[in-house]
């Protein structure tokens, strides 16, 4: 063969390769300080983004929510990565199912959305412990979010797993991640540890390289401690704040470059016992318009809120403990059930005045379903299932131990001791130094006596014979995600006192309630043989069928007090009907079995039940009990009653 001819094919391909390689190299997202803007592939670019949390939306619904965000005119999404969602135990990682971060990034790519990633390690997000894993507190002296060697070692270990996973998804590598936030509103934290921030910045650079844009986000009061040289400084504020003043503060730290509001609040979070938060459409749209007129890049927090399923809600501490509701609707442009709202269409109209919005209508609201009332049947008091709930048996200690000390991350733990003398007269039972975190349900020989609660000065008086069982079921209502953000240990932090006597010799039962509900056979056996009278924490359940394909729905629990709900073994979240404001729990259609299959609902009611113990599924949410009267709907087999209509908050 002529050697000259063998060069023919490569010589033809070489010009083609030379054309392709520069195109890969030109993928870039950088700050253009000369023109106060971002450059995407060398072209001036402004993002109009929205926040969506994959961990608050069932995986099967990710594509639906992302498509609606793109059709709203957004060109990017912003989301957190909660460390505790992916590393449940040290060195044990979970990126499967609803935790499949890479699958979510891929769905964003399909929806033609760029990504602004916020991997923490702390994220706030009104999420349990701000995304930090509670197993960190197994070292009680640890200083979170500082350069404490124990904390940094755990952070380094986590990021050495997470960041290599996202490296191929960086924009310059062909992915969709254009920028990454370091920490989260660190200036609002008391530590102000610049060594910690420098360590994080160095770790991100070492694992992700120099090409990716790293940034920080802080409110106006937090810029001093939250910003760091080498990381682009951005701010966050809402419609009611002074835009001009806050952007001027950003300019003190970034004299040149784009103006960026990384969290423009479309609504706000809800606390149990307070009103449902809303933000008016005119104020939200006008604020967005004003920022876009300045050429600013904006991320709307939240664009779709979602739900704090299970035990994942966080809490604040503002003078007292404030746990977050199960609903994270946030009065966002896309409702908790994934439906476009009037706020969305108003924002879409504003966006269309500044950049191209995809053609075509948004999908209509999802089909909604009503069902009930349904009467639940008592399965039995929680105490009767204690050894199914804690099959390994109790842990014994002279003084009570915290959740963290016995490796119980979330949910419930039962504390038990025995009276060493007869208490004839009603005697006060209390826990000093606000040492009950967060809510204790007190029983003597199985009879419910009342509740002790964090920051609440309830007075509870007990009597009992010598040898009587004293049980305290402790509920973890969610660890602090913001506020003072100190280490939020759970359980009995101090030994309880009866009269003047410190109670000792405790048994701790870490309860695996979710496993019991999912594998329900012990209850089925026991409830047949032991009819009981409810007293305190009690399980209830029933089954029901959906004759057609079903739809999204909202579980309404009129007259119930407080507890936890499971549907087909899935932990739907907490209800607290007595306190509000949230009265209904969002039930996504994929959780329900359609076309005559048997569905099961299980409740753990912690206090008192209505008579009869009934529930309903409604076709609209009730998110603000403080300003809305509620009415019972009654549905016959094939007809809907014409009862008085329910005025509903939200959308």
N, C-alpha and C positions, 0 to 999 in steps of 0.2 A: 504494500500500500504506500502511496506517496505521502510522506509525512506532512507535506504542506496542506494536503486536502483534509487531514485530520483536524486541522485548526479551524476549518470552515464554520462548523456549527457554533463553537464557543465564540468565535469572533462575531457571529451574527447576534448572539444572545447578550454580548457584553454591553452594547449601547442600551438595550432594554433594561438590563440590570442597573445601569448607571442612572436611568430615568427613575427607576423605582426606589432606589436607596435614598436619594435626597428627599423624596416624599415622606418616607418614614422618619427621617431626621427632622423634618420641619414640623412634626406634631409637637406643639408646645403650648403651654399656658403660663404666661409671665406677667409681671407688673411693668407697665410702661410709665415710668415716673416723669418722663418728659411731657406726656400728654394726659396724665392723671386718669389712666384707664388700664384695663386688662388687655392683653393681646392673646388671641386664640389663633394659633398657626400664623402669627405675624399680623393678624387683622384685628382692629379694635373690637372689643367684645364686652358686653354687659350681661350678667346673668340675672334673670328673674326666676327665683327658685322657691321651692316650698318644702317644708319638713314633713316627712312621713317616717314612721318607725316600723320596720319589718317585724319587730318583736311584739307589736300591738295589733297585728293584723294576721289572720290565718293565712298560711302560705298559698292556699288555693285562691285567695282573693288578691294577692299581690299585683298580678297583671291588670286586673280591673282598676285598682286604685291608681296605679302608675299611668295607665292609659288616660284616665280622666284628668290627671294632673297635666299631662302633655297637651290634651285637647283644651285645657284651660289657658294655654299660652305660655306655660312654663318651659324653660329650656334646661332646667337643672333641678335636682332634688338634693336635699341635705338630710343626713341621718346619722344617728349615733350607733356605736357598737357597745352593748353592755357586757362588760367583762364577766359579771356573775351569771349571765345567761349562757355563756360558752365554757366556763371553767368551774363546774359545780364543786369540785374538790381539787386540791392542789395537784397539778399535773394530769388531771383528767379533763379532756376537751370534748366538746360536743358541737359539731357543725352540721348536724343532720336535720332533716325535716324542716320545721319552722325556724331552725337555727342555721340554715344553709345560707350563709352570707354570700357565697359566690353565686348561688342561684339567684339571689336577689339582685346582685350587680348585673347579672345577665338579663334579668327581666327589665331592669332600667335601660340597658342597651337596646333591647327590642323596642321599648317605648320611646327611643330616641331622646333620652334624658342624660345629661352629664351629671356627675356626682361630686358633691362636697361632703367629704367624710369626716366624722368626728369620733375617733376611736378612744378618746379619754386619755388616761385610764379612768378618771372620774368624769361622769357625764351629766349629773343632776337628772334632768328629764322627768322629774317627779317619779322616778323609778326606785325600787328597793335599794337603799343604801347608795343611791346615786350611781349605780352600776358596779360599785366595788363589791367583791365577794365577801360574804360575812365570815368565811373561814379565816380571813385576815385577823379577826378579833379573837381568835383562839390564842393569840399572843396578846394578853390584855394591855400590855404597856406600849403597844405599837402606836406610832404617830402617823396617822393617815395623811396622804398628800403632802409629804415632806421628804427630806433627804434621809430620813430614818433608814438605816441599812436593811432592816427587815422588810420595810415597805418597798424599797427600791429593788430588792432581790426578787420579790414577787412580781413587780411590774416588769422587770427585765425578762423574766421567764415567760410571762404572758405575751409581751410584744415580740419576743423571738419566735413565737408560734403564729401570732396574728399577722404581723406586718409582712413576712414573706408570702403569706397567702394573697395579700392584696397587691404586692409589687407588680405582678403582670398586668394588673388592672389600672395602673397609673396611666395617665393620658399619653405621656411621651413614649410609653411602651405599647401603645395601641389600645389601651383600655379607655374607660370613661371617667376616671377619678381625676378631676382637675386641681383639687386642693385638699389639704388635710389640716384639721385643727389640732393644736397641741393643748392638752388639758381642756378645761371648760370653766370660763368665768372665774379663773383662779384669784383674781383680785378681790372677789367677794369672800374669800376664805381668810381666816384669821392668821394663817401661818406666814404668808408673804415670804416664802423660802425661795430665793432666786437660784440657789444651788440646785434645788429640785427641778425648777423649770429648765435650767441649763442642761441638767442631766437628761431630761426628756428630749429636748431639742437635739442633743448629741446622739441619743439613741435612735431617733427618727431618721436623722441624716445617715447614720451608720447602716441602717437596715433598708432605707429607701433611696439613698443617693441624694445628690445636690439639685436635681432638676425639678423635683416636685415642689410646688408652692406650699409652704407651711405658714399657718396664721394662728392668731389668738382672737378670742372674743370676750369682751367685758362690757358691763354697764358703765355709765359715766363715772361712778364712784370707784370702779375697780381697775381703771387703766394703770394706775401707778404700780400696783403689785402684779397685775395680770399680763402686762406687755413685756416683751423681751427682744433685745436687739437681734436681728436676723430672722425674726418671725413677723409677718405682716400683721399690723394691729387693726382689728375691726371692732365695731361697737354693736350694741343691741339696745333697742328701745321700741316703744309702742306708739299708737296714734295720739295719745294724750301728752306725750313728752315733747320737749322743745327740740325739734329736729336741728335747727340752726346751731343751737348751743352745743348739742352733743356731737355733731359733725365737726364743729370747731375744736372740740376736745380731741377728736381723732386726729385732726390736723397737727396738734401739738406733738403727736407721736409719729405721724406719717405726713410730713409737710407736702410731699408729692406722692401721687398714686391715686387709685380710684377710691371714692367714698364707698364704704360697705356697711350696711346694716345686716348683720348675720342672724338676728332674731327680731323680725318685725312682727309684733304680736297681733294676730287676727282675732284672738279671744283670750281666754285665761283658764286656768285650772280650777277645779272645785275641791273643797274640803268637806268632809262629813260634818254636818251640823250648821253649815253656812249656806248662803244663797248660791244658786247656779250663776256662774259668771258669763257675761256676754259683752260683746263690743259691737257698737252700731255699725251698720253698713256704710253710711256716709263718712264717719270718722276714719274707718279702715281704708276706704277707697281714696279719700282725699289725701291721707298720709302717704299712700303708695304713689299717687300721682305727683305729689310734691318731691318725693325722692327721685323718681324717674326723670323729672324735669331737670334735676341737678346732674343727671348722668350717673347716679349711684347704682351699684349692684345691690340687690335686695333678696334676702331669703325670708319668706313668710313662715312664721312659727305659730301655730301649726297650719298646714294646708289640709291635712287629714289626721285627726288625733288618734282614733282607734280605741282600744280597750285595755285596761289593766287586768287581764285574766289572772286567775289563780290568786297567788299571794304577792304579786309583783308590784303593787303600788308602793310608792315612797311616802314620805311625810316631811313636814316642815316643823320648825319650832320657832314660834314668834310670840314669846311670852308663855305659851303653853303648846302642848303637843297637838299637831294638826295633821292627821292622816288624810291621804288623797283618796278620792272616790274611785270606784271600779271603772266608771265611765271616764274616758279621756276625750270626750267629744270636743271640748275646748272651744265650742262655738265656732268651729273651723269652717272654711268654705265647702269642704266635703264632710258630711255628717259622719257620726260614728258608724252608721250603717252603710256608709259609702255612697250616699246620695248627693248629687249636686244641690246646692242651696242658692237662694237669691244672692247671698254674699259672693258666691263663686262667679255668677254671671256678671255681677257688678265689677268684680276685680278683672275678669276677662275683658270686659269692655275697656277698662283703663289700660291694661297691657296692650291691647290692640292699637292704641294710639301711639305706641312707642316701638313696637316690633311686630313682626308677622305672627299671626295666630293660626294654627292649623285649621283648614277648612273642614266643615262638617259639624253636625250636631253632637252634643254630648249624649251619652247613653241616658235613657230615662231612669228614674228611681227603680230600685229592685222591687220585685214583688214582695208584698208583706202579707202576713198570715195572722189570723185570730183564732183562738181556741180556748175553750173552757167556759165557766170555771171547772177546775179539776179538784177533787178532794184527795188529799194525801193521807196515807195511813202511817201510824207510828210503828217504826221498826224497833225502837227501844232506846232507853237512856244510854248515853255515851259510856257511863261507868260499867255497864254490863258487858261491853265489848273491849274492855281495857286490855285484856291479854291477847286479843286479836290485833288491837291497835299498836301494841308494843310487845311483839312476840318474844323478843329477847329478854323481857323482864325489866324491872326497874333498876335504877342506879341508886345506891344508898350513900348518904352523906350526912354528917352531923348538921351542917348548915346547908341551905338550899343552893343549888348551882345554877348558873345561867344557861340559856339555850346554847351559847357558844361553847361553854365548857363541856357540854355533853354532845356537841356536834349536831345540834338540831337547828337547821338554818332558818326555816320559816314555819308558819302554821301554829301548832298547838303543843303544849306540854302540860302534863298533869303532875302537880306536887301533892304528896300525901304524907300526913303524919297522924299520930294518934294522941288523943287527950290523955294526959298523965294524971288528971284529977277531974272530979265532977265539977262542972260549972253550973251552979244552981240559978244564979241571977244573970240576966242579960249583961254580957261583958264585951267591951269593945275589942274588935279584931281589926288590926291595922298594920301597915308596913311603913316604917320610918323612912325619912329622907327621900320621899317620893320614889321608893324603891320597887314599885310595881310597874313593869314595862311589858305589855301596855294595858291589858285588861284582864282581871281575874274574876272567875265565876266560882263562888264559894259554896260548898256543900258540906253538910254534917250528916254522916251516915246515909248519904245519897239524897238527902233532901236539900233542895236549892234554898240558899239563905239570902243571896244578893250579890252585888258586883262591887269590886274595888277597881279604880281606874287611875291611870297616870294623870297627874296634875289636878285630879278631882278630889275634893275633901269630903267624900261620902263617909258616913258613919255607919258601921255595920256591927251589930251586937249579936253575940252567939251564946247559946247554952248547950250543954251536952254532958253525957255520962262519961266516967272514966273509961278509957279504951275506945271511945267513939272515933270513927274515921273522919278526919278533917281533910277535905280535898279542895284544891284550888286549881281550876283549869285556866292556864295562862294562854292568852292569845297575843301573838306577835302581829300588830296592826300595820307593820311596814316600818323599816328603818329610815332614819332621817336621810333625806336626799338633798336638803339645802338648809338654810338657817345657820345655826351655830355649827352643825355638821361635825360634832364630836363623835367619838366612838359610841354608837347607840346599842349598848348591850340589851338583851331581852330576857324576860323572866322575872324571878324574884331576885332583885339585886341586894336586898337586905333580908335578914330573917324576920318573919312576921312576929307580931307581939299580940298576945291575948291577955288583956288587962295590963298587968305590969310584967308579965312573964314572957321571955323570949322562947319561941318554939324551936325545938331542935329535932334531930333524928328524922330526916326527910327521905322519902322515896321519890325519885324523879322518873316519870314515864314519858319519854319522847314518843309522840304519837305519829303514826304513819296513816293519817286519815285518808289520803288520796288512794293509797294501795287498798285499804279496806273497801272503799266505795267502788273501786274498779273491779276488785275480785270479791263480789258481794256475798258469796255462798255462806259465810259464817252467820251473817244476819238472817239470811233466809231460814237457816236451821233454828236459830235461837228464837226468832219472833213467833214461830209456830207454837213453841212450848212455854213462852213466858209473856203472857199479857201483862202490861204494866201501866202505871199512872205516870204521865210525864212530869218530870221535876228537873228543871235546869236543862243543860245541854242534852238534846235528844235528836235522834235521826228520824226523818220522815221520808217517804217515797211513794211514788205511784208510777204506773206505766200509761202510755197513751199512743194512739195511732194517728198518722196523717194520711188521709185517704188519697190525696192527690200528690203533686210534686212538691208541695209545701212552699215556703218562702222565709225570708228573714222575719224575725218576730222579737217581741220585747216581753220578758218575764215580769209580771206584776205580782207583788206579794202583799196585798192589803191586809193590815192587821198583824202581820208577822213583825218581830222585833229586830233581831240581828242574827246573822249567821253566814253560812257558806252554801253555795249551790253547785251541783254537778249535773250535767246532762250527758247521758250515755258515757259516763266515766270521765268526761272532760270537766275540769274545774273552771266554772264560768266566772267565779269571783265572789266578792263579799256583797252582802246586802245589809242595809241598816235602815229599814223602813221607818223606824221610830224617829231617827234623827234627820234623815234626808241629807241634802236635797234630792238625791237620786232615788227614785221610786221603782224604776224598771231596770232590768239587766238586758243588754243586747245579746240576742241569740242568733248568730249567723246561720243561714240556711244549711251550709255544709255539715253542721253539727247534728242535724236531724235526719233520721231515716225516713224516707218517703214511702208512699204507696202501700200502706197497710202494715209496714214493719213495726215492731214494738220498740218504742222509745222509753227510756227510763229517766226520771228526774229524782234526785236525792237532795234533801236539805238537811243540814245540821243547824237546827235552831238552838241558839245559846241561852235564850231566856224564856220568852212566853209566846204561845201560839194563839191564833184566833180560833174561834169556834163558830162554824166548822173550819178545820184547817185547809183552806182552799187557796189556789193560785189561779192565775189566768195568763194567757199569752195575748198581748195587744198588738195592733198594727202601727202604733206610734209610741215614741218614748215619753216618759214623764221624768224630766231631769230637774225640776224645781218644785218641790212639794210645798215650799213656803208661800207660794202665790197662786197655787192652782188647786181647786177642789177636784177630788177624784170620785168616780162613780163606778160601781160594779157593772160590767157587761155580762149579759147572760146569753149564751148561744145554744139554741136548740140544735138538734142533729143537722138540720139543713136550713135553718133560718136564723137571721140575726135580729136581736131585739131592737126596739126603737127607743131604748133608754136614753136619758139625757146625754148629750154629747160631752165628751171630755175635752176641756181646753188644755192643750199640751204645750209645754215649753219646747225650746229647741227649734227644729226644722220640720 
